[in-house]
């Protein structure tokens, strides 16, 4: 099993690098590679240091991946990933690969294009968005900046992977 870690948060200058594009490329490569896993490090990083001083958190995430995927131990190792998005009228349902924690700042964490967000709530593996002024297509983005506050967390304590979806 190959374990890889995603880029942590970083970026005093928001336009200097495009870390969200690199993170997306990392996910694409891991998804296309057999026997590989990716640790989400959105809960790590420093605004002004590309090499975070906290080594324990990334190390713990990578160790959990090895224990789970290489040794078959039942430890929480994978952060939730967006599995699908479905729209029904003014409601947009985001379904994740694992249960989420209730998030008080959820509405501020999501970037919505094509609608205004009236309400957002977490229900297990789902995030339900109540939208106003829907257009033909709605775009929902999370963690699509070099530096941001990681709000979405799984019940297992691991951060939710970044996503950018249209529905």
C-alpha positions in Angstrom: 0.0 0.0 0.0 1.2 3.4 -0.9 0.3 6.2 1.4 0.4 9.8 0.3 -0.6 13.0 2.0 -2.5 15.9 0.5 -1.0 19.3 0.6 -1.8 21.1 3.9 -3.2 24.6 4.1 -0.7 27.2 3.2 -0.5 30.6 1.6 0.1 34.1 2.8 -0.4 35.2 -0.8 -3.6 33.7 -2.1 -2.8 34.2 -5.7 0.8 33.0 -5.5 0.0 29.3 -5.9 -3.0 27.2 -6.9 -2.9 24.6 -4.2 -6.6 23.5 -4.7 -5.7 22.4 -8.3 -2.7 20.4 -7.0 -4.9 18.8 -4.3 -7.4 17.8 -6.9 -4.6 16.3 -9.1 -3.4 14.4 -6.1 -6.9 12.9 -5.5 -7.1 12.0 -9.2 -3.8 10.2 -9.2 -4.7 8.2 -6.0 -8.1 7.3 -7.4 -6.5 5.9 -10.5 -3.8 4.0 -8.6 -4.3 0.5 -7.1 -3.3 -0.1 -3.5 -2.9 3.6 -2.7 -4.5 5.9 -0.2 -4.5 9.7 0.5 -4.4 11.4 3.9 -6.4 14.6 4.0 -4.2 17.3 5.7 -6.6 20.2 5.7 -6.4 20.3 9.5 -2.7 21.0 9.2 -0.6 23.8 7.9 0.6 27.3 8.6 -0.2 30.4 6.6 3.5 31.4 6.3 5.4 28.1 6.4 5.1 25.6 3.6 6.6 23.0 6.0 4.3 22.9 9.0 6.0 22.7 12.4 3.3 20.2 13.6 4.6 16.8 12.4 2.5 14.8 14.8 -0.9 15.3 13.0 0.3 14.4 9.5 2.2 11.5 11.0 -0.9 10.2 12.8 -3.0 10.5 9.6 -0.4 8.5 7.6 0.0 5.9 10.3 -3.7 5.4 10.4 -3.8 4.9 6.6 -1.1 2.2 6.9 -2.8 0.4 9.8 -6.2 0.4 7.9 -5.2 -0.2 4.3 -1.9 -2.2 4.7 -2.6 -4.1 7.9 -6.4 -4.4 7.9 -6.9 -2.9 11.3 -10.3 -1.3 12.0 -9.0 2.2 12.8 -10.5 5.5 11.4 -8.2 6.4 8.6 -10.1 8.1 5.8 -11.6 11.5 5.8 -15.1 11.7 4.3 -15.2 12.4 0.6 -18.1 13.8 -1.4 -19.8 10.7 -3.0 -22.6 12.4 -4.9 -24.8 15.5 -5.1 -28.5 15.5 -6.0 -30.9 18.3 -6.3 -34.7 18.2 -5.6 -36.3 21.6 -6.2 -34.7 24.1 -3.8 -32.9 21.4 -1.8 -29.4 20.2 -2.7 -28.2 17.0 -1.0 -24.5 16.3 -0.7 -23.7 12.7 0.3 -20.4 11.8 1.8 -18.5 8.5 2.2 -18.7 8.9 6.0 -20.7 10.5 8.7 -20.1 14.2 9.4 -20.0 16.1 12.6 -22.5 18.9 13.1 -20.9 22.1 11.9 -22.0 25.5 13.3 -20.1 27.4 10.7 -21.2 25.3 7.7 -23.0 28.1 5.9 -19.8 30.2 5.9 -17.6 27.4 4.8 -19.4 26.6 1.5 -19.1 28.7 -1.6 -22.3 28.6 -3.6 -22.7 29.7 -7.2 -26.1 30.0 -8.9 -28.1 30.3 -5.7 -28.2 31.8 -2.2 -27.9 29.5 0.7 -30.8 29.9 3.2 -29.9 27.0 5.5 -27.5 24.1 5.8 -27.7 21.1 8.1 -25.8 17.8 8.6 -27.7 14.6 8.8 -25.3 11.7 9.2 -23.5 11.2 5.9 -25.5 13.9 4.2 -25.4 17.7 4.1 -28.7 19.2 3.2 -28.6 22.7 1.6 -31.8 24.8 1.4 -31.3 27.1 -1.6 -33.0 30.3 -2.8 -33.1 31.7 -6.4 -31.9 28.6 -8.1 -30.4 28.9 -11.5 -30.2 26.0 -14.0 -26.9 24.8 -12.4 -25.7 25.3 -8.9 -22.0 25.0 -8.0 -20.9 24.1 -4.4 -17.2 24.4 -3.4 -15.4 23.6 -0.2 -11.8 24.2 0.7 -10.9 25.7 -2.7 -8.4 28.2 -1.5 -4.8 28.0 -0.4 -5.6 29.1 3.1 -9.0 28.6 4.9 -10.5 27.4 8.1 -11.3 23.7 7.9 -14.9 23.4 9.1 -16.2 20.1 7.7 -15.0 17.2 9.8 -16.0 13.6 9.8 -17.4 11.9 12.9 -14.1 10.0 13.0 -12.3 13.3 13.6 -10.7 13.5 10.2 -11.2 16.4 7.8 -13.5 16.2 4.8 -11.6 16.3 1.5 -12.0 19.4 -0.6 -14.7 19.3 -3.3 -16.1 21.3 -6.3 -19.4 20.0 -7.7 -22.2 21.2 -10.0 -25.7 19.9 -9.6 
